[in-house]
Amino acid sequence: MKIAATLYLLVAAVTAAQRWEVERVDSAGWGSGVQMALLGDGRLLLGYAHAGRGNARLACRDSTWNYEDVPVQLDRVEAVSLAPGDSGEVGFGLARWDSAPYLYRTGAGWTHCPIPSVYGVQTVFGRFPTAFDSTGRPVALVYMGNAMALIRLAQDTWEFVDFIDGSPRASVVPIELGRHADGRLWGMDLVAVRDVGVDQVWMNRFEWTGSQWEVRSLAGGDFSRMSGPAAALGPDGVLHFSFWCNGTGGPDGFSCDSEVVDEGFVPLASLAIDAEGRKLVGYIVGGVLRFAYRDARGWHNMAVVDGASSLDLIAGPDGQPWIAYCTADGLFSARGVDVTGVEERSTPDASRVMPDASIVRGVLVLGGAGSRQHAAYRAALLDAAGRRVTTLAPGANDVRHLTPGIYFVRQEDRAATRVVLLE
């Protein structure tokens, strides 16, 4: 039987290489900001903007998802920051261009410590970099005039610590902030210098050496354009960086540690390093959330889902990627199963949306939300004999009622085919 442009949907306890276990975490999760962290006991913690009471929420997963509304009001959240401490405390920051509330939770509850307006907060790339220093106090990167500064929370008040990077006529965007095992802080920023006859953009890294800040340029130069920056610390203490660049001073395209991963334009990305030192990258290109990893054979690349507006990625305890992302249908998590253990084609054309096998827990997410003319509105779910089971709409589709077996999704106007597994 011929079924044109078919999306194969396997619903069963089927063993297959390279798949994703997808769960909808919160139908009211939205916006450009979501951050995730793995707690010391192995539980996954998400911090995100929420279209409801409080406008911000934490979700923690053990056997099920548990939710906590964060006591702050901030409309139109543009960026979030989630930083668990060493002793169970949690720092959660939200930001937009004119406001930056920061909340610090201990066993005694939440303490609200907004960052004063004297410090500027950049929300480009959905980043609001915060962390904990070696003494357990929250720290954050902000900009002051033409420079980037480090501030620290002391007795519920933010205090200036030091200038790190900047220059006259420069605009500095803080991007990442982290801590080495020995307590030294590290981070990443973008510096743009635009004046008469000057148009330069630089992506820089910085580290505290013990006596001073060491700032190094990763890429940049005249008429450069950069986006999708991300950074991660490897288990060996080595820093790794990824970003999209177009212009002088760096490889064109989206690269990680100077190796091109994808030639498409990447506005948002997230980078993690697993326990074996493999680089894991999640990024958005052409409206598609993609995942890539680096092993001894090179870079391997696959699509995960259409229509993602934000993402964050970590390496799970088993070394597999765990991605949180938002679409028009809410906040989702996708946990990779064997996605870094099977050989894949290296760096495919990003325009070919050919997702690999995925496991979906109860919800099948179909691309095309927001356009009633999209072919997804004519998608049909078929059983193994080709009989129509139900009609699928763009976005989230509840498939918990399906009997285990093999199913197909027929999309009349799309040539892309992917295999999805459901449990």
C-alpha positions as CSV (number, residue, x, y, z in Angstrom):
1,M,0.0,0.0,0.0
2,K,1.4,3.4,-1.0
3,I,1.1,6.2,1.6
4,A,2.7,9.4,0.4
5,A,4.6,11.7,2.8
6,T,4.0,9.4,5.8
7,L,5.1,10.0,9.3
8,Y,5.6,6.5,10.9
9,L,4.4,6.4,14.5
10,L,5.3,3.3,16.5
11,V,3.2,2.9,19.6
12,A,4.5,0.1,21.8
13,A,7.2,-1.1,24.1
14,V,9.5,-1.3,21.0
15,T,13.3,-1.3,21.3
16,A,14.8,1.1,18.8
17,A,18.0,3.1,18.6
18,Q,18.0,6.9,18.9
19,R,14.7,8.1,20.2
20,W,13.3,10.8,22.5
21,E,11.0,10.4,25.4
22,V,8.8,13.6,25.2
23,E,6.5,14.9,28.0
24,R,4.4,18.0,28.2
25,V,5.5,19.6,31.5
26,D,3.1,22.5,31.6
27,S,0.6,23.7,29.0
28,A,0.9,27.3,30.4
29,G,4.7,27.4,30.1
30,W,5.6,30.0,27.5
31,G,8.0,32.6,26.3
32,S,11.7,32.9,25.5
33,G,13.0,31.8,28.8
34,V,13.4,28.2,30.2
35,Q,16.3,26.9,32.3
36,M,17.0,23.5,33.6
37,A,19.3,21.9,36.2
38,L,20.1,18.5,37.5
39,L,19.9,18.3,41.3
40,G,22.4,16.3,43.4
41,D,19.8,13.6,43.9
42,G,19.3,13.2,40.1
43,R,16.0,15.0,39.9
44,L,15.4,17.4,37.0
45,L,14.5,21.0,37.9
46,L,13.0,23.5,35.4
47,G,12.5,27.2,35.9
48,Y,10.4,29.0,33.4
49,A,7.9,31.8,32.6
50,H,4.3,30.8,33.3
51,A,1.1,32.3,31.9
52,G,-0.7,32.2,35.2
53,R,-0.5,33.2,38.8
54,G,2.9,34.5,39.7
55,N,4.1,34.5,36.1
56,A,7.0,32.2,37.1
57,R,7.2,28.6,38.2
58,L,9.6,25.8,39.1
59,A,8.9,22.2,38.0
60,C,10.7,19.3,39.6
61,R,10.5,15.7,38.4
62,D,10.9,12.6,40.4
63,S,8.3,9.9,39.5
64,T,5.9,12.8,38.4
65,W,6.2,16.5,37.9
66,N,5.7,18.7,41.0
67,Y,5.1,22.4,40.6
68,E,5.9,25.5,42.7
69,D,4.7,29.0,41.9
70,V,7.4,31.6,42.4
71,P,6.1,34.6,44.4
72,V,6.8,37.4,41.9
73,Q,4.8,39.4,39.4
74,L,6.5,40.3,36.1
75,D,4.7,40.6,32.9
76,R,6.5,39.7,29.6
77,V,9.4,37.8,31.0
78,E,12.2,37.9,28.5
79,A,14.9,35.8,30.2
80,V,15.2,33.5,33.2
81,S,18.1,32.2,35.2
82,L,18.1,29.0,37.4
83,A,21.1,28.2,39.6
84,P,20.9,25.5,42.3
85,G,23.5,25.9,45.1
86,D,25.6,23.3,46.8
87,S,23.5,23.0,49.9
88,G,20.0,22.8,48.4
89,E,19.4,26.4,47.9
90,V,18.0,27.7,44.6
91,G,18.5,31.1,42.9
92,F,15.9,32.0,40.4
93,G,16.0,35.2,38.4
94,L,13.6,36.7,35.8
95,A,14.3,39.7,33.6
96,R,13.0,42.0,31.0
97,W,14.6,45.2,29.7
98,D,13.5,47.4,32.6
99,S,13.3,45.0,35.6
100,A,15.1,42.1,37.1
101,P,13.6,40.4,40.2
102,Y,15.8,37.8,41.8
103,L,14.6,35.2,44.3
104,Y,16.7,33.2,46.6
105,R,15.2,30.1,48.3
106,T,16.5,28.2,51.3
107,G,14.8,25.9,53.7
108,A,13.2,29.1,55.3
109,G,11.4,30.0,52.0
110,W,11.8,32.6,49.3
111,T,13.7,35.9,49.8
112,H,13.0,38.6,47.1
113,C,16.2,40.5,46.2
114,P,15.5,42.6,43.0
115,I,18.6,43.8,41.2
116,P,18.8,47.6,41.5
117,S,18.1,49.7,38.5
118,V,21.6,51.2,38.7
119,Y,22.7,47.9,37.2
120,G,21.7,47.2,33.6
121,V,20.3,43.8,32.7
122,Q,20.6,42.6,29.2
123,T,18.0,40.0,28.1
124,V,19.4,39.3,24.6
125,F,19.5,35.5,23.8
126,G,17.1,34.8,26.7
127,R,20.1,34.9,29.1
128,F,20.3,36.3,32.6
129,P,23.5,34.8,33.9
130,T,23.6,34.1,37.7
131,A,25.4,31.5,39.8
132,F,26.7,30.8,43.3
133,D,30.3,31.7,44.3
134,S,32.6,29.5,46.4
135,T,31.2,30.9,49.6
136,G,27.6,30.0,48.6
137,R,26.5,33.6,47.8
138,P,24.5,34.4,44.6
139,V,26.4,36.3,42.0
140,A,25.2,37.9,38.7
141,L,26.6,39.5,35.6
142,V,25.2,43.0,34.7
143,Y,26.4,45.9,32.6
144,M,27.3,49.3,33.9
145,G,27.9,52.0,31.2
146,N,30.4,50.5,28.7
147,A,31.5,47.6,30.9
148,M,30.3,44.3,32.3
149,A,30.4,44.0,36.1
150,L,30.1,41.2,38.7
151,I,27.7,41.8,41.6
152,R,27.1,39.7,44.7
153,L,24.3,39.3,47.1
154,A,25.2,40.1,50.7
155,Q,22.6,40.4,53.4
156,D,19.8,40.5,50.8
157,T,21.4,43.5,49.1
158,W,23.4,43.4,45.8
159,E,26.9,44.9,46.0
160,F,29.4,45.7,43.3
161,V,32.4,43.3,43.2
162,D,34.5,44.1,40.1
163,F,34.5,45.2,36.4
164,I,35.4,42.3,34.1
165,D,35.2,43.4,30.4
166,G,34.3,46.4,28.3
167,S,35.7,49.4,26.4
168,P,34.7,52.9,25.4
169,R,31.8,53.1,23.0
170,A,31.1,49.4,23.7
171,S,27.8,47.6,24.4
172,V,28.5,44.5,26.6
173,V,26.0,41.6,26.8
174,P,26.6,39.1,29.6
175,I,25.8,35.6,28.4
176,E,27.1,32.8,30.7
177,L,28.4,32.6,34.3
178,G,29.7,29.5,36.0
179,R,32.1,28.2,38.5
180,H,35.1,25.8,38.3
181,A,35.5,23.0,40.8
182,D,38.1,25.1,42.7
183,G,35.7,28.0,43.1
184,R,37.0,30.3,40.3
185,L,34.3,32.0,38.3
186,W,34.2,31.8,34.5
187,G,31.8,33.2,31.9
188,M,31.1,34.5,28.4
189,D,30.1,37.8,27.0
190,L,29.5,39.7,23.7
191,V,31.0,43.1,23.1
192,A,29.8,45.3,20.2
193,V,31.7,48.5,19.3
194,R,29.8,50.7,16.8
195,D,30.9,54.2,16.1
196,V,31.8,56.4,13.1
197,G,33.8,54.2,10.9
198,V,33.7,51.3,13.4
199,D,31.5,48.2,13.4
200,Q,32.9,45.4,15.4
201,V,31.5,42.5,17.4
202,W,33.5,40.2,19.6
203,M,32.6,37.0,21.5
204,N,34.8,36.8,24.6
205,R,35.5,34.3,27.4
206,F,36.8,35.2,30.9
207,E,38.1,33.4,33.9
208,W,39.3,34.5,37.3
209,T,43.0,33.4,37.6
210,G,43.2,33.9,41.4
211,S,44.5,37.5,41.1
212,Q,42.8,39.0,38.1
213,W,40.3,38.5,35.3
214,E,41.7,36.9,32.2
215,V,39.7,37.9,29.1
216,R,40.2,36.2,25.7
217,S,38.5,36.7,22.4
218,L,36.9,33.6,20.9
219,A,35.9,35.2,17.5
220,G,34.9,38.5,16.1
221,G,36.1,41.5,14.1
222,D,34.9,44.0,11.6
223,F,31.3,43.7,10.4
224,S,30.8,40.4,12.2
225,R,27.4,39.1,13.3
226,M,27.0,36.7,16.1
227,S,24.1,34.9,17.8
228,G,23.2,31.6,19.6
229,P,26.0,31.8,22.2
230,A,26.4,29.1,24.8
231,A,29.2,27.8,27.1
232,A,29.8,24.7,29.2
233,L,32.4,23.3,31.6
234,G,33.8,19.9,30.9
235,P,34.5,17.2,33.6
236,D,38.2,17.9,33.0
237,G,37.7,21.6,33.8
238,V,38.1,22.7,30.2
239,L,35.7,25.4,28.9
240,H,33.8,24.8,25.7
241,F,31.9,27.4,23.6
242,S,29.4,27.5,20.7
243,F,27.9,30.3,18.7
244,W,26.7,31.3,15.2
245,C,29.0,33.7,13.4
246,N,28.9,35.4,10.0
247,G,31.8,37.7,9.1
248,T,35.4,38.0,9.8
249,G,37.2,36.5,12.8
250,G,35.5,33.1,13.0
251,P,34.1,30.2,11.1
252,D,30.8,31.0,9.2
253,G,27.9,29.1,10.5
254,F,27.1,27.6,13.9
255,S,30.3,26.2,15.5
256,C,31.4,24.6,18.7
257,D,35.1,25.0,19.6
258,S,35.8,26.2,16.1
259,E,34.2,23.2,14.4
260,V,31.2,23.9,12.2
261,V,28.1,22.0,13.4
262,D,25.4,23.6,11.1
263,E,25.6,26.1,8.3
264,G,22.1,27.6,9.0
265,F,21.4,30.7,11.1
266,V,21.1,29.8,14.8
267,P,19.4,32.4,17.0
268,L,19.4,30.2,20.2
269,A,21.5,27.3,21.4
270,S,22.5,25.4,24.5
271,L,25.6,23.4,25.2
272,A,26.5,20.6,27.7
273,I,29.4,18.2,28.2
274,D,28.7,14.7,29.4
275,A,30.8,12.7,31.9
276,E,32.8,11.2,29.0
277,G,33.6,14.6,27.6
278,R,31.3,14.5,24.6
279,K,29.9,17.8,23.4
280,L,26.0,17.9,23.3
281,V,24.4,20.9,21.6
282,G,20.7,21.8,21.2
283,Y,19.9,24.7,18.9
284,I,17.1,26.2,16.8
285,V,17.6,26.6,13.0
286,G,14.8,27.4,10.5
287,G,12.2,27.0,13.2
288,V,13.3,23.4,14.0
289,L,14.9,22.3,17.3
290,R,17.9,20.2,16.5
291,F,20.4,18.2,18.5
292,A,24.0,17.4,17.7
293,Y,26.8,15.6,19.5
294,R,30.5,15.1,18.9
295,D,32.3,11.8,19.3
296,A,35.6,10.4,17.8
297,R,33.9,10.1,14.3
298,G,32.9,13.8,14.2
299,W,29.6,15.7,14.6
300,H,26.2,13.9,14.3
301,N,23.0,15.8,13.9
302,M,19.3,15.2,14.1
303,A,16.0,17.1,14.3
304,V,13.9,16.9,17.5
305,V,10.7,19.0,17.0
306,D,9.3,21.8,14.9
307,G,8.1,25.2,16.3
308,A,10.3,25.6,19.4
309,S,10.7,29.2,20.7
310,S,13.2,28.5,23.5
311,L,15.4,25.7,24.8
312,D,17.9,24.6,27.4
313,L,19.9,21.4,27.5
314,I,21.8,19.4,30.1
315,A,23.6,16.0,30.1
316,G,21.7,13.5,32.2
317,P,23.3,11.0,34.7
318,D,23.4,8.4,31.9
319,G,25.2,10.8,29.6
320,Q,22.2,11.2,27.4
321,P,20.8,14.7,26.5
322,W,17.8,16.2,28.3
323,I,16.2,19.2,26.5
324,A,13.5,21.5,27.8
325,Y,11.7,23.7,25.2
326,C,8.7,25.8,24.7
327,T,6.2,25.8,21.8
328,A,2.8,27.3,21.2
329,D,1.4,24.4,23.1
330,G,3.4,24.8,26.3
331,L,6.6,23.6,28.0
332,F,8.0,20.1,27.1
333,S,10.9,18.0,28.1
334,A,12.6,15.5,25.7
335,R,15.0,12.9,27.2
336,G,17.3,11.2,24.7
337,V,17.6,7.4,24.7
338,D,20.7,6.1,23.0
339,V,20.9,9.2,20.8
340,T,24.6,9.5,21.5
341,G,25.4,5.8,21.1
342,V,24.4,5.1,17.5
343,E,26.2,6.3,14.4
344,E,24.4,9.2,12.6
345,R,25.1,11.1,9.5
346,S,27.4,14.0,10.1
347,T,26.1,17.6,9.9
348,P,23.2,17.2,7.5
349,D,21.5,20.0,5.6
350,A,19.5,21.8,8.3
351,S,16.6,22.4,5.8
352,R,15.9,18.6,5.7
353,V,13.6,18.0,8.6
354,M,14.0,14.3,9.1
355,P,13.7,13.6,12.8
356,D,14.9,10.2,14.1
357,A,12.9,7.8,16.2
358,S,11.3,9.4,19.3
359,I,9.4,8.1,22.3
360,V,6.4,10.2,23.2
361,R,4.7,9.8,26.5
362,G,1.0,10.4,25.9
363,V,1.4,13.5,23.7
364,L,2.3,13.7,20.1
365,V,3.5,17.1,19.1
366,L,3.0,17.9,15.4
367,G,4.5,21.0,13.7
368,G,2.5,23.7,12.1
369,A,0.9,25.5,15.0
370,G,-0.1,29.0,14.1
371,S,-1.0,28.5,10.5
372,R,-4.3,27.0,9.5
373,Q,-3.1,26.6,6.0
374,H,-0.3,24.3,7.1
375,A,-0.5,20.7,5.8
376,A,-0.6,19.5,9.4
377,Y,-4.2,20.5,9.5
378,R,-4.8,17.6,7.0
379,A,-2.8,15.0,8.9
380,A,-4.4,11.7,9.7
381,L,-3.4,9.0,12.1
382,L,-3.6,5.6,10.5
383,D,-3.2,2.1,11.9
384,A,-0.9,-0.6,10.4
385,A,-3.6,-1.5,7.9
386,G,-4.0,2.1,6.7
387,R,-7.3,2.7,8.4
388,R,-7.9,6.2,9.8
389,V,-7.7,6.3,13.6
390,T,-8.0,10.0,14.3
391,T,-7.2,13.4,12.9
392,L,-4.1,15.2,14.2
393,A,-3.9,19.0,14.6
394,P,-0.7,21.2,14.8
395,G,0.7,21.2,18.3
396,A,0.0,18.7,21.1
397,N,-2.3,15.7,20.4
398,D,-3.4,13.4,23.2
399,V,-2.7,9.8,22.2
400,R,-2.9,8.1,25.6
401,H,-5.9,6.1,24.4
402,L,-4.1,4.3,21.7
403,T,-3.6,0.5,21.8
404,P,0.1,-0.5,21.5
405,G,0.9,-1.2,17.8
406,I,2.3,0.4,14.7
407,Y,0.6,3.7,13.5
408,F,1.3,6.1,10.6
409,V,0.7,9.9,10.3
410,R,-0.1,10.9,6.7
411,Q,0.6,14.6,5.8
412,E,-0.4,15.3,2.2
413,D,1.9,18.2,1.5
414,R,5.1,17.2,3.3
415,A,7.8,14.9,2.0
416,A,9.6,14.7,5.3
417,T,9.3,11.3,7.1
418,R,10.2,10.5,10.6
419,V,9.8,7.6,13.0
420,V,8.4,8.2,16.4
421,L,8.0,5.7,19.3
422,L,5.3,6.1,22.0
423,E,5.1,4.3,25.3
